[in-house]
Amino acid sequence: MEYVACNLCGSRQTRLRFPSTVADDAPPGRVEVFRCTSPGYGRHHTIVECAHCGLVYTNPRLDGSQILDSYEAVEDPLYLEERDGRVLTFERHLKPLEKLHAPPGRLLDVGAYTGVFVEIAAQHGWEAMGVEPSHWAVEQARAQGLNMIEGTLATSGLADASIDVVTMWDVIEHLTDPLAEVQQAYRLLKPGGLLVVHTMDIDSLFARLLGGRWPWLMEMHVYYFSRRTLAALLTKAGLRVIRIEPQGRYLRLGYFATRIGGFSPRLGRLFGRVFRLLRLHETPIPLNFGDLVTAYAVKP
C-alpha cells in the first residue's frame, strides 16, 4: 500500500471520509475485485477527502503497478452475459455525444473492455477503436473483428491530434493518475475534438443519502469525483467543459438480481428465482438514481 497526494491539487492534507472495510487478512491485489461485474459493494480501503480542493480518493492504496497488473490479468465471463443491457446503454449514450460531434470521424474508447461500445460506435459510422489492458477482454473483442489496442493510452502508440472523440465509460475512477490520463486524451484529440467521461458522482443526492452504504464504494475504485472536481480536472488538463449531466443505464433483471446479491446474497437469490419464474430474467430495465454522470469537454 502507498500513500499519495491529491491528484488534482497536490495537497497531502486530508480528512477521513469512509474508514476501510477490507478485512485485515485480505490478500492485496486480488484479481477478482477488479472485474467490472465484481459484487464487492461496501468493501473498500480507507477513503479520504482532500482538505484543499475536495477531491475524494482511496488513501492508502495499492501500488499503481499492482493495480495495472491486476487489470491486465482480469477475466470476467459474467460481463459477456450482460451484453444486451450494455448495448441498450451505449446506444443511449451515443445520442447526446453525436449531437456534439457527429460521425464520421475517429473515435477511441479508453478502457473498452470487450469492445461493446466500439462495436456500437462502428455501426453508427465511426472509425472506432478501443484501448484496454485486460488480455482476456482484448481477445474477446478481437474475436468479434473489432479494432483493439492492448495496453493503455500511454503505451498505445497513437499519434498526437489524431482522434476526433475519446470516450471513457466507467474508467476514470479506476485510474491511479486520472489527470495524466486526461492529459493523454488531450494530446490525442484534434483541435475541437471531444472528450466524454462517464463516472459516479459522490456528491449526488443518492450518494449523500446512502453515505457509507452507497454501492459504488468499492475496492476497485480509486477516485470518487463530484461534478465540481471532475470539471476542475478536465479544465486543468486544458479542456473546455461543455456540460456534466446525469446519465443512467440498462440492466437485465437477472443481472440486477446479482447486483442486489452484493448487498444480501439471500435477497439476490430470491429476486433471481422470482425473475426466472416470471420469465423476466432477460428483460432489460432503465435505471437512473442520479449518481452516474457524463461530462462533455472539448479541446480548444
N, C-alpha and C positions, 0 to 999 in steps of 0.2 A: 504494500500500500504506500502511496505517496501523497504528500500534502502539496497543493498547488495554489497559485494566486488566482484572483478573479480573471477570467478570460476576456472580460470586457474593459475593465479599467486598471487591472494590475494590482489592486489593493489586496492585502492579506488580512485585513480586518473583517471578521465575520461574526454573525450571531447564529445560534443554533435555530434551525427551522424544524427539523424532524430527527430525533435520535435514531441510531441504527437499529434495525430489527433483524439483521442477519445473525444467525447463530454463531457463537464464538468459535465453534469447532467446524464450521462450514469451510471446505477447502476453497481457496481462491481460484478464480479463473475457470469455474465450471462452465463448460461449453453450453450446456443445455439452457442456462439462464439467458443466453444471448440469442435464442431463437425468437423470431418475430411472434410466434404463437406461444411463447412462454406464459404459463398461468401464474407466474410468481408475483401476483399483486400483493402489495403491502410488505414485501421483503426487499429491503434496500440498506445500503450503507448510510452513514451519517450525512444528512443534507443540511447545508448551511446557506445563509443569505449574505451577500456582500454588504458590509455596513456602509459602503460608499455609494454604490450605484444600484444595489438591489437585485443583482443577478443571483439566481438560486442554482446551486450546483452541489454535487457529491464531493465531500472532502473529509477525510482522505479517500482516495480511490485506487483502483488497481493501476499499476504502471501501464502507460499507453501502449507499449509493445505487447504486453499480455492481452490487452483488450483487442488489439488488431489480430493477434494470433488466434484468439477465440472466434472472431468473426470469419477469419479465413477457414477455420475448421468446422464451422457450424453446418449442420444438416437439419432440415425442417420439413419432413414429409407432410405434416398436418397442414402446412401452408398451401400445398397443392390442392387440398380438398376444399379450400375456401375460394377457389378461383372465381366462381360465379359472382360472389359478393364483391370481390375486388374489381372485376370487370365493370360492374354497375357503378362502383365507387369512382373508378378512374374515368369512366365516360362522363360522369357528373363533374369531376374535377377539371376536365378538359374545356368545358364550355366557357367559364369565366376567363381561363387562360387565353383561349383563342379570340376572345373579344379584344384582348390587349395586343396579341401578336398572332395573326392567323397564319396557317401554313400556305405555301411550302416554306421550308427552312430546315436548318439542322437543329435537332433537339437532343439534349443529353440528359438522361435520368441518372442521378447520383444515388448509389445505394439501391440499385434497380432490382436486387434480389433475383427472382426467377423471370423477370422481364415482362410482367403483365402490362405495366404502363407503356413500356417500349413498344409492345405489340399493338396496343390500342392507338398510340400516337401514330404509328406507321400506317394503320388503317385509315387514319384521318388525313393522310397526305404528308406527314412529316418524314424527313430523313432522320429516323430515330435510332439512337444507340444508348447503351447503358454502361455504367461502370460499377463494379461490385467486387468486394474482397472474397466472398464465400466461393470456394472452388466448386462445391456441390451446386449452389444456385446458378453459377455461370454455366455449368454443364447442362442444367435443366433448360436454361434459356437458349443456349446454342442448339440444343436438340430440336427446338421449335424454329430454328433458322433465324434467330434474332442476332443482331449485331451487338456483341457484348465484349467489354474490356475487363479482364480480371485484374483487380488491383484497386487503387484509389485515384483521386484526381491528381495527386502529386506524382504518381507513377504512370499516369495514363498515356503520356507522350503526345497529347493533343496540342495543337498549335495555338498560340495566342490569337485572340479575336477571331476565332473560327466557328463559334457556336451562336445560334440565334436565341435559343431558350435553354436554360438549365433548370431542372426541377429537382427538388429534394423532398420526397414524401416520407414523413416519419423517420427522418435520418439525423437531423442536426442535434437532436437530444442524445444521440448515441456517441457523438464525436468527442474526442479528448481535446481538440482545439478547433471549435466551431468558427472562430474568427479567421484562422488560417484557411479553413475550407471555403468560406465565403470569399475570401481574397483570391483563392484559386479560381472560383467560379467567375469572379470579376475579370480575372486575367483571360479566361477562355471566351467570355462574351464579346460579341461585336459591339461597337458603339450603338446604343439604342436597344441592345439585347435585354431580354427579360429573365430575371431570376424568380422562381416560385418556391417558397419554403412552407411546408405544412408541418405543424408540430403541436404540442399541448400548450395550453395557456394556464399557468399555475395561479394566475390572479383572476381567473374566471369565477363567476358566481358559484358554479357547481363545485369547483376545486375548493373554494373558501368554505362552502357549506360542509363538505366532507372532511376537510382537514387531513389528518393523518390516515383516513380511510379512503382518500382519493385513489382510484385504482392505478393511476399512472405512476405512482411512487414505486419504482421497481429497480432491481439491482442493475439491469442493463442500461438504465437511463442515467446519464452523467450530468446533463444540464436541463433545467426547467425554466423556460422563458415565459415572460409575460409579453403582452403586446408592446409595452414600453421598452423592455430590454431587447426584444427581438428587433424592433425598429432601430434602436441605438446601435446594435451590432451591424445591421445592414448598412446604416449610414456611415459608421466608422470604416467599413470596407470600401466606401466610395460610391455606393449605390443610392439612388433616389427612391424612397419608399412611396408607392402609389396608394396602397391601402392594405389593411390587415382585417380579415373578417372571419367569422365562424364558418366552418365547413365540416359537415358530418360525413357519414359513410354508410354503406350497406353491409349487413351481416346476415348469413343464413341463420335461421333459428337454431339449427343443430349446433353450429359453431358458437352462437350466443350462449347456449347451454354450457359449453366447455369454458367460456369466459366466467360465467357465474360460478362454475366449479373452482375457479381460482380463489374465490372467497369462501365457498362452502361446498366441498365435494359432494356431500349428500344432496344438497339442493340442486347442484348441477346435474347429478344423475337423475333426479326426479324430473326436472324440466326436460332433459334429453329423452326420457321414456315417454313423457306426455307428448312431446313434439313428434316422436316417431309413431306413437299410437294414432295420433290425429293426422298422420301423413303430412306434417308441416315441416319435417326435418330439413328439407331443401329449400324452403321458402325464404327469400331474402326480405329483410325489413330495413327501412331507413332509420338511422339513429343519429341524433344531434343534441347533445347536452350543453353545447356552447363552450366546451372546454378544449376543442380542437379548432385551430385557426390556420388560415393560409395567408401568407404575406406575399405581395407582388411588388417587385422593385426593379428598376431599370438602370442600366449602365449609361451614364450621360454621354 
